[in-house]
Amino acid sequence: MTANTPDDTLDGIRTLLRPFNRQGIELTSSTSMREDLALDSLAVMELAAAIEDRFDIVLPLNLLAEIHTVGDLATRVATIREEEHA
């Protein structure tokens, strides 16, 4: 399991997103999951599995559908980690 600081979580999320970043755009906290990355449903499922493995958490089923930016995702993952590993 990786460290649980906001920066570590954001860095981990950006690392996991790199294979899905077909446009080669800069992955910042304000990068849009829908408009900038245009993830299809298979990519979303693969990303969710990768996040669960990397951070040792269980994501709610529709979490990624509710997330707008990379920063939002990192914040939500950090919150889930705190709740599950408290």
N, C-alpha and C positions, 0 to 999 in steps of 0.2 A: 504494500500500500504506500502511496506517496504522501508527502506532507500535506497538511490541511490548512494552508494559508490561502487567501484569495488569489495571490499571484501564482502560487503553485497550481491551484486548480485551473486558473485561466491558461497557464502554460500547458498543462496536461490536455485540456480541451483542444487547444490549438494544435497540439501534436497529433491528436486523434483525428482532427478535421483535415489535415494535410492531404491524405489520399482522396478525399472527397472534393477537394478544391480544384476542379478541372479548369477554372478560369485563371488560376494562379494569382488571385487577388491577395492583398495583405489581410491577414486574419487578425483583426483588432477586436476589442470588446464591443464595438459598434457595428461589426460586420453582420449583415442581415442573413439569417439562416435561410429564408425563402428567396428573397430577391437576388442576393449576391451568390449564394452557394447552390441554389436551385436543386436541393436534394430530392431525389425520387423516393418512393416508399421503401424500396429495397435498401437504399443507402441509409435511410432513417433507421431501419431495423438493425443494420450492421453497425451504425454509429452507437445506437443504444446499447447493443451487446458489448461493444468496445469500452464504452463508458462504465458499464457495470463491472466489467473485468478489471479495468485499470484502477477504479476507485473503490472496489469491493462494496458496492451498493446495489440496491434494487430500485430501478426507476419506475415511477407510476406509468401505467400503460400509455396514456396519452400525453405524457409530459412534453415530448418534443414537438407535438402539434401546437402546444400552447406557448412555445418559446419563440421569441422574435429575433434576438441577437445572440452572438457568441457570449457576450458579457452576461446576458440573462441566463444562459445555460450554465455558465460557470458559477454564478451566484446560487442557482437552484441546486446544482450538484454539491456545492459546499454545504448548503443547508441540509440536504439529505444525509451527507456524510456525518455532520455533527449530530443529527437526530439518531442515526443508526449506530454510531460508535460512541455515544455518550456514556 
